[in-house]
Amino acid sequence: MIKVIGAGLAGAEAAYFLASHGVETELVEMKPQKYTPAHTSANFCELVCSNSLKSNDVEGNACGLLKEEMRRMGSLTMRAAEETKVPAGGALAVDREAFSAYVTRELRSLSALHIVCREERALPEEGIVATGPLTSDALSEAIVRRFGDSLHFYDATAPVVTAESIDYSHAFVGDRYGKGTGDYINCPMSKEEYDAFIDALLSAERVTLRDFEKREIFEGCMPVEVMAARGRQTLAFGPLKPVGLADAYAVLQLRRENAAGTSYGLVGFQTNLKFSEQKRVFSLIPALNHAEFERYGVMHRNTFLQSPEILNADFSVKDQPMLFFAGQITGVEGYVESAASGLVSAIHLYNRLRGKPARLPSAASVTGALSEYIATPNKHFQPMNANYGILAPLGKIKDKKEKKRLYAVRALEEIEAFYAAASEEE
């Protein structure tokens, strides 16, 4: 029986692919017996940092293209996202609870999948380790014993407020550049209001990190107070940029957290401020003067391997070809990227079980480019999101829109050829 450890995005994708293709699979998940500092639900595929899976634009965004690649490979999480999506303009955002519940039901329905609730403390001889950025201490120690010291960085999550507590007299509904159906609540600020907010943010008290926690923070999840400390205008040109929204000095966007529209997350406002300080400082934004916070932002540990030294481009261990890793622990960064790595690692493991030769997706696809990235020697290895910069170059094409369209055409041709070859019967 093949073991998959962890039932997050990567583990769920891996377990579903294997079991739905007739492979007897044991899915080991420590919840609800034990929770990480960031998880609260007993369901699988719990989304922690945000309910957004980023852009859904196949021909204009690399993460949107990656989603389409996954759909064409039969992705469970993409199907779950489509069934539980909430309005979010050009982004694909989901009702977190409904999304997790959908994935959990689908996994539990598979006769070849055997779900075990326990903390895995040792590495298996064969299978897929997809324990994510919050791998338990016991398994982390086993990984360090096997591969040497792994790397750590910390990221943060954003607060969520109730929809009824937003002051709509200081807000308006709309999407950046009008792309969407009025899915965001926008909270404008004048220069004076912005300056007062920045002053309070810079002087606010943060949660004190212990010495072993003081590691690198991933740029993609930079706490808002850290960004502000880089310069007073950083936020005005970052998450608070008003471009495409309104004639204001700065604009905070709020995005739906659930289908009912009763909760909204502060977009780009990951933070490590103390809870009382979050309420005090963020309430200085006029539309949030009387906001009720359903959830405060937190900072938590993320762990990832020095993958180029350990893994092949198919996510298998270099000196142990039947052991695979998947998800953010490999150095792919983001919900969609994690799920994609779980799916593709399961495809590779499935073919290895059948004795089929490896067929890797090339860097013409986002899936293949991420696979190459985690296996390419790099002494400054850091987590990587889906982006056009890691794709195999197309050559000189001046029209950016046309270039992205051609990236998409080429990527989808590549991924369809890869999946067709991987799915061939013996």
Legacy VTK file of the C-alpha trace (Angstrom):
# vtk DataFile Version 3.0
C-alpha trace
ASCII
DATASET POLYDATA
POINTS 426 float
0.000 0.000 0.000
1.318 3.448 -0.931
1.417 6.032 1.856
0.615 9.728 1.451
1.401 11.830 4.521
-0.597 15.037 4.933
-4.073 15.935 3.683
-3.487 19.524 2.649
-3.671 20.680 -0.952
-0.717 18.618 -2.184
-1.543 15.500 -0.194
-5.214 15.594 -1.160
-4.352 15.863 -4.856
-1.818 13.044 -4.600
-4.048 10.688 -2.628
-7.027 11.334 -4.884
-5.086 10.682 -8.087
-3.558 7.446 -6.815
-6.711 6.028 -5.242
-8.947 7.020 -8.160
-6.533 5.145 -10.441
-6.887 1.977 -8.405
-3.767 2.250 -6.239
-4.399 1.133 -2.666
-3.400 4.255 -0.764
-3.121 5.144 2.921
-3.648 8.839 3.634
-2.158 9.762 7.009
-3.380 13.046 8.531
-2.797 14.086 12.133
-5.929 16.252 12.384
-8.105 16.222 14.426
-5.863 14.314 16.823
-3.318 17.128 16.635
-3.387 20.591 15.044
-0.690 22.949 13.823
-0.663 26.530 15.189
-2.463 27.737 12.036
-5.156 25.065 11.553
-8.545 24.763 13.241
-10.755 22.563 11.034
-10.893 18.768 11.063
-11.552 18.769 7.309
-8.836 18.259 4.697
-7.415 20.987 2.449
-7.912 23.741 5.024
-6.943 27.110 3.541
-5.027 29.197 6.078
-3.535 32.377 4.626
-6.301 33.461 2.257
-9.368 32.144 0.467
-8.011 33.281 -2.898
-6.319 30.971 -5.394
-5.196 34.072 -7.309
-5.924 35.005 -10.906
-8.167 32.863 -13.088
-6.882 34.474 -16.301
-5.466 31.642 -18.419
-3.939 33.894 -21.077
-2.817 36.751 -18.872
-1.446 35.294 -15.658
0.953 32.429 -14.968
-1.029 31.175 -11.973
-4.215 31.285 -14.050
-2.437 29.217 -16.672
-1.282 26.725 -14.033
-4.903 26.264 -12.942
-5.907 25.362 -16.482
-3.013 22.903 -16.726
-4.297 21.247 -13.571
-7.865 21.104 -14.854
-6.611 19.243 -17.896
-4.918 16.722 -15.621
-8.142 16.055 -13.680
-7.332 18.111 -10.574
-9.555 17.539 -7.553
-8.834 20.931 -5.996
-9.672 22.794 -9.194
-13.020 20.998 -9.346
-13.629 21.764 -5.673
-12.743 25.429 -6.238
-15.170 25.708 -9.135
-17.966 24.208 -7.041
-17.342 26.468 -4.024
-16.155 29.715 -5.605
-17.251 33.135 -4.386
-17.262 36.375 -6.419
-13.723 37.801 -6.608
-13.395 39.666 -9.883
-10.708 38.074 -12.021
-9.487 35.891 -9.161
-10.634 32.425 -8.145
-11.642 32.645 -4.497
-13.572 30.054 -2.543
-15.751 29.590 0.490
-13.097 28.049 2.719
-15.347 25.733 4.701
-17.286 24.557 1.661
-14.062 23.970 -0.259
-12.531 21.829 2.497
-15.775 19.927 2.992
-16.004 19.169 -0.737
-12.463 17.764 -0.889
-13.017 15.752 2.297
-16.204 14.151 0.910
-14.512 13.265 -2.375
-11.567 11.635 -0.639
-13.737 9.681 1.772
-15.782 8.343 -1.139
-12.834 6.444 -2.667
-12.798 2.728 -1.863
-9.051 2.434 -2.550
-8.220 5.229 -0.099
-7.698 4.334 3.545
-7.653 7.395 5.823
-5.738 7.159 9.088
-5.718 9.840 11.789
-2.324 9.957 13.471
0.869 11.960 13.567
3.456 10.373 11.279
6.842 10.529 12.977
9.041 8.725 10.450
9.683 8.865 6.729
8.255 5.974 4.716
10.334 3.824 2.371
7.975 4.730 -0.452
5.115 7.161 -0.869
4.584 10.923 -0.864
5.380 13.297 1.997
3.110 16.333 1.680
3.097 17.685 5.211
3.403 21.277 4.112
5.089 24.307 5.602
3.906 23.403 9.109
5.363 19.906 9.267
5.220 18.570 12.829
8.335 18.719 14.963
8.713 14.933 15.069
8.595 14.488 11.298
10.755 17.580 10.782
13.394 15.976 12.977
13.179 12.787 10.909
13.660 14.826 7.728
16.671 16.625 9.199
18.207 13.315 10.280
17.749 11.976 6.758
18.701 15.014 4.670
20.519 17.440 6.924
19.307 20.822 8.107
16.281 22.159 6.225
15.491 25.834 5.742
12.881 27.902 7.517
11.097 31.156 6.879
8.037 32.757 8.378
4.962 34.129 6.724
1.796 35.768 7.972
-1.966 35.680 7.468
-4.409 38.576 7.106
-7.359 39.508 9.351
-11.017 38.894 8.485
-13.884 41.245 9.410
-17.664 40.828 9.410
-19.486 42.335 6.437
-22.127 43.996 8.630
-19.490 45.915 10.597
-18.020 47.669 7.539
-18.913 51.359 7.256
-20.221 51.506 3.701
-20.499 55.294 3.802
-16.699 55.252 3.530
-16.489 52.380 1.030
-17.572 51.444 -2.457
-18.009 48.225 -4.392
-15.924 47.601 -7.505
-13.058 45.725 -9.101
-9.693 46.998 -10.240
-9.977 48.284 -13.818
-13.606 47.133 -13.800
-12.597 43.491 -14.227
-15.286 41.593 -12.369
-18.844 41.949 -11.179
-18.371 44.260 -8.209
-16.768 41.615 -6.050
-14.552 43.734 -3.804
-15.374 46.286 -1.142
-12.928 49.167 -1.489
-11.905 51.337 1.440
-10.347 54.639 0.236
-8.093 56.892 2.277
-7.023 60.485 1.833
-3.370 61.419 2.208
-4.008 62.618 5.753
-5.792 59.380 6.663
-3.057 57.317 5.031
-0.316 59.191 6.924
-2.113 58.699 10.248
-2.526 54.996 9.477
1.168 54.594 8.603
2.245 56.411 11.784
0.117 54.066 13.889
1.257 50.998 11.978
4.944 51.802 12.392
4.598 52.355 16.133
2.308 49.375 16.792
3.465 46.541 19.011
4.258 43.264 17.300
4.215 39.716 18.607
7.750 38.998 19.766
9.453 36.231 17.836
11.693 33.810 19.656
15.322 33.588 18.576
14.846 30.451 16.492
11.921 32.141 14.729
13.949 35.094 13.471
14.551 33.770 9.977
13.842 35.056 6.501
10.289 36.152 5.715
8.981 35.178 2.296
8.493 38.271 0.132
5.103 37.078 -1.133
3.651 37.035 2.401
5.440 40.066 3.824
3.688 41.443 6.930
2.156 44.847 6.234
4.120 46.453 9.066
7.392 45.157 7.599
6.479 46.601 4.205
5.631 49.953 5.785
8.996 50.037 7.541
10.708 49.949 4.141
9.311 53.374 3.302
6.185 55.427 3.970
4.964 55.058 0.393
5.559 51.310 0.095
1.947 50.408 0.857
0.591 53.154 -1.395
2.426 51.505 -4.287
1.704 47.977 -3.013
-1.483 46.491 -1.527
-3.049 49.940 -1.051
-2.416 51.243 -4.560
-5.534 53.029 -5.867
-4.680 52.511 -9.545
-7.654 51.166 -11.471
-10.000 51.734 -8.545
-10.604 55.342 -7.560
-9.266 58.867 -7.359
-7.960 58.379 -3.828
-4.556 58.436 -2.206
-4.771 54.814 -1.103
-7.386 52.041 -1.201
-7.655 48.894 0.895
-9.584 46.088 -0.804
-11.749 43.619 1.077
-12.520 40.242 -0.518
-15.296 37.790 0.302
-14.305 34.930 2.582
-17.465 32.850 2.118
-20.325 32.326 -0.316
-22.808 34.080 1.956
-20.720 37.245 1.886
-20.809 37.635 5.671
-17.031 37.783 6.068
-14.360 39.795 4.253
-10.575 39.449 4.321
-8.175 42.407 4.164
-6.332 41.822 0.883
-2.550 41.937 1.204
-2.713 42.724 4.933
-0.773 39.844 6.412
0.448 40.906 9.822
2.285 39.973 12.997
0.860 42.758 15.159
-0.648 41.862 18.517
-4.401 41.293 18.230
-5.291 44.430 20.184
-2.977 46.461 17.958
-4.526 45.037 14.804
-7.934 46.259 15.930
-6.590 49.672 16.947
-4.503 50.333 13.833
-6.710 48.836 11.133
-9.747 50.590 12.581
-8.097 53.885 11.583
-9.122 53.097 8.013
-12.433 54.976 7.741
-14.480 52.067 6.404
-13.205 49.889 9.275
-13.839 52.391 12.079
-16.227 49.976 13.787
-15.053 46.730 12.252
-15.627 43.459 14.099
-12.721 41.097 13.588
-13.699 37.467 13.088
-10.089 36.423 12.824
-6.835 38.240 13.466
-3.696 37.810 11.402
-0.922 35.578 12.694
2.660 34.748 11.734
3.697 31.122 11.573
6.567 28.893 10.639
7.092 27.617 7.123
9.582 24.834 6.491
11.027 23.866 3.125
13.753 21.554 1.906
16.955 22.477 0.137
15.245 20.685 -2.739
17.904 21.068 -5.477
20.242 18.969 -3.340
17.592 16.392 -2.431
14.936 16.050 -5.136
14.698 15.193 -8.809
12.443 17.169 -11.136
9.726 14.512 -10.682
9.751 15.341 -6.920
11.350 11.993 -6.012
14.323 11.739 -3.653
17.544 11.402 -5.626
18.809 8.316 -3.808
15.382 6.840 -2.973
13.284 6.858 -6.161
10.056 5.557 -4.588
9.948 8.350 -1.980
8.486 11.655 -3.144
7.871 15.039 -1.539
5.138 17.449 -2.611
3.709 20.829 -1.652
5.298 23.843 -0.068
7.865 21.741 1.740
9.532 21.309 -1.684
9.886 25.052 -2.281
6.877 25.710 -4.479
4.997 28.619 -2.943
1.240 29.105 -3.032
-1.991 27.131 -2.844
-2.196 26.290 -6.544
1.496 25.550 -6.890
1.320 23.169 -3.912
-1.684 21.330 -5.286
-0.022 21.055 -8.704
3.097 19.485 -7.183
0.946 16.935 -5.354
-0.837 16.012 -8.566
2.276 15.708 -10.710
4.245 13.784 -8.058
1.386 11.275 -7.852
1.391 10.904 -11.639
5.126 10.167 -11.570
4.753 7.694 -8.686
1.855 5.965 -10.446
3.933 5.447 -13.563
6.902 4.227 -11.544
4.655 1.633 -9.930
3.662 0.500 -13.429
7.256 0.345 -14.575
6.745 3.058 -17.152
9.664 5.325 -18.092
9.561 8.830 -16.664
8.121 11.519 -18.912
8.675 14.947 -17.363
6.628 17.979 -18.412
8.992 20.532 -19.912
9.452 24.145 -18.825
7.127 25.096 -21.693
4.396 24.506 -19.076
4.125 26.118 -15.651
3.936 22.660 -14.074
7.163 21.663 -15.780
8.889 24.957 -15.018
8.165 24.613 -11.290
9.344 21.000 -11.421
12.618 22.093 -13.002
13.014 24.953 -10.526
12.958 22.778 -7.422
15.592 20.444 -8.896
17.971 22.995 -10.435
21.145 23.717 -8.391
20.797 27.058 -6.644
22.841 28.087 -3.610
20.289 30.830 -2.877
17.241 28.562 -3.256
14.019 30.225 -2.121
10.314 29.323 -2.533
8.914 30.078 -5.984
5.450 31.048 -7.212
4.102 30.449 -10.707
5.421 33.191 -12.976
6.377 33.693 -16.611
10.017 34.215 -15.688
10.583 30.506 -15.016
9.012 29.362 -18.305
11.183 28.384 -21.259
11.573 31.569 -23.360
9.467 32.125 -26.463
11.796 34.529 -28.205
11.293 38.201 -28.942
7.608 39.086 -29.120
6.912 42.768 -28.528
3.182 42.510 -27.879
2.963 41.414 -24.219
-0.640 40.272 -24.491
0.141 38.147 -27.525
3.226 36.739 -25.829
1.182 35.589 -22.824
-1.401 34.072 -25.134
1.322 32.106 -26.905
2.743 31.005 -23.560
-0.704 29.595 -22.754
-1.141 27.834 -26.088
2.283 26.217 -25.824
1.872 25.280 -22.152
-1.480 23.581 -22.636
-0.214 21.621 -25.627
2.731 20.462 -23.522
0.658 19.485 -20.495
-1.892 17.605 -22.594
0.914 15.624 -24.253
2.448 14.899 -20.843
-0.829 13.742 -19.315
-1.784 11.665 -22.342
1.554 9.850 -22.204
1.284 9.380 -18.432
-2.261 7.999 -18.734
-1.582 5.473 -21.486
-2.491 1.932 -20.599
0.300 -0.622 -20.762
LINES 1 427
426 0 1 2 3 4 5 6 7 8 9 10 11 12 13 14 15 16 17 18 19 20 21 22 23 24 25 26 27 28 29 30 31 32 33 34 35 36 37 38 39 40 41 42 43 44 45 46 47 48 49 50 51 52 53 54 55 56 57 58 59 60 61 62 63 64 65 66 67 68 69 70 71 72 73 74 75 76 77 78 79 80 81 82 83 84 85 86 87 88 89 90 91 92 93 94 95 96 97 98 99 100 101 102 103 104 105 106 107 108 109 110 111 112 113 114 115 116 117 118 119 120 121 122 123 124 125 126 127 128 129 130 131 132 133 134 135 136 137 138 139 140 141 142 143 144 145 146 147 148 149 150 151 152 153 154 155 156 157 158 159 160 161 162 163 164 165 166 167 168 169 170 171 172 173 174 175 176 177 178 179 180 181 182 183 184 185 186 187 188 189 190 191 192 193 194 195 196 197 198 199 200 201 202 203 204 205 206 207 208 209 210 211 212 213 214 215 216 217 218 219 220 221 222 223 224 225 226 227 228 229 230 231 232 233 234 235 236 237 238 239 240 241 242 243 244 245 246 247 248 249 250 251 252 253 254 255 256 257 258 259 260 261 262 263 264 265 266 267 268 269 270 271 272 273 274 275 276 277 278 279 280 281 282 283 284 285 286 287 288 289 290 291 292 293 294 295 296 297 298 299 300 301 302 303 304 305 306 307 308 309 310 311 312 313 314 315 316 317 318 319 320 321 322 323 324 325 326 327 328 329 330 331 332 333 334 335 336 337 338 339 340 341 342 343 344 345 346 347 348 349 350 351 352 353 354 355 356 357 358 359 360 361 362 363 364 365 366 367 368 369 370 371 372 373 374 375 376 377 378 379 380 381 382 383 384 385 386 387 388 389 390 391 392 393 394 395 396 397 398 399 400 401 402 403 404 405 406 407 408 409 410 411 412 413 414 415 416 417 418 419 420 421 422 423 424 425
